[in-house]
Amino acid sequence: MWLAILKFFKVWKDIKIYRDYLKIVENESKNSPLWARKNLRADWFGRIYTVINLPPEVIFSADLPKESRPSFVMNELKSTNEYLKSLNLEEIITLGLEPVKGTNDEAYLVVYQYVFRELSWIWIFRFILEIALIIFAIANRSYLINLF
């Protein structure tokens, strides 16, 4: 039981850090000139988006195969990663990289999103199940007492 309570406080802390993260993203998206210069966007869930277009010398290079284009994108993201590091977000976000559909891998969508360390769908389901069992036991306590 004590482990469940400890886990609940870890999840609570995870949610609190997420709320702080959302405040930082909202504040930076409205007030920071660096945010606009790096062409960053944020959605309601706090995911940070940007699109990296590959220059023609990378697209038409015979020496650079198509499989190595994501490494070029990662190199282009160094300044954005440094900016996010200056906001102390490097330990709580993860990077997703995928080609934009319809561009023949000439543009890549980069998504930074918050990583929940303790909160998961399994934890939510288990928490709801435990609360339901406790309510069931309280509502039927006389029946349960007669069983034993």
N, C-alpha and C positions, 0 to 999 in steps of 0.2 A: 504494500500500500504506500509506503514511504517513497518508493521508487516512482510510483505513478504521480505523486504530488511533486516530487523533484522534476520529473519530466514535464509536468504542467507548467512549472515556473520557467523551465528552459524554453518551452514553446511561447510563453508569455514574453520572455525576453527577445525571442526571435521576432515576434510581431512588433514589439516596441522598436527594435532596430530597423525593421521594414518601414515603420511610420517615419522614423528619422531619415531614412534613405529617401522616401517620397518627398519629404520637406526639402532636402538638399537638391533633388532633381528639379522640383518645381521652382525653387529659388534661383537656381542656376539657369534654367530655361527662360526665365523672365528677365533676369538682371545681368547676366554675364555676356560681355562681348565675345569672349573666347568660345562660348557655346555656339553663338551664331556664326562665328568665323569658321568653326569646324563643321558647320552644317549639321548639327545634331538636332534630333527631334525626340520627344518623349510622348508616350501614350498614357492612358489613365492608370495603368498598372505599374508605371515607373520604368518600363522598358525604354532603353535609349537606342535610337535608330540613326543610322547614316548610310549613305550609298557611296561606294568607291567605284568610280569609272576608271577603267584601265586606259592608259594613253596608247596612241597608235603604235609607238615603238615596241610596246609589249605585245599588243594584239597581233601585229604582223611580223614579229620576230621569228625567224626560222630556228634560232638557237634556244628559244624558250618554249617548251612544250606546254600544252593546255593544262596539264596536271600541276604545273608549278605556278600557275597564276595566283592561287590563294596565298602563297608565300610572298608574292609581290604586294598583295593587299595587306598582309600582316605587317610588312615593312612600312607601308603607307600609314598604318594605324599607330605607329610609335608615338607620335605627338599627341594623339587623342588618348592613348593609354597613359601617358605622362600627365596629361590634364586631369584625367579621372583619378590618378594616383595622388595628385595634389589635393583632391577633394576627399581623400581617405576612403575611396570606394573600391580599391583593388582587391580587398579580401572578401567582399560581400557580393560581388557581381561576377558573372561569367560571360564569355564571349561566344556568340553564334555567328557563323559565316556561311552564307549560301548565295549562289548565283541568282541574279534577277532573271525571271523567266522571260523569254522572248528577246533576250539580248545576246544570245549565243556566247554566254559566259564572258561578256565584255564589261559587265557591271556586277558588283557584289553588294548584297545587303548585309550590313553588319548590325547585329543586335546584342546589346549588353542588357542582361537582366539579373535581377536579384536572385540569390540562391538561399532558399530556406534550408537551414541546417537541421532543425528539429521538427518543424511542422511538415506533415505529409498527409496524403489522403488516407493512408492506413491509420495514422494517429487520430485523425478526425473521426473516422469510422469507429475505431476502438473507444474513443472518448464518448461518443454518442451511445454506443452499446453499453458501456459501463454505467452511464447516467440512467439509461432505460432500465437496466437491471436493478439499480439502487431504488428507483421509483417503484418498480414492480415489487421488490422486497418490502418496501415500506407500506405499500398499498395492501399487500397480502400477508402482513406479518402474523396475523392470528392463524392463518392457514399453515404458514411455514413453521410456526411454533408447535402446532399439533402434529406435524410430520415427525418431529424429533421428540 
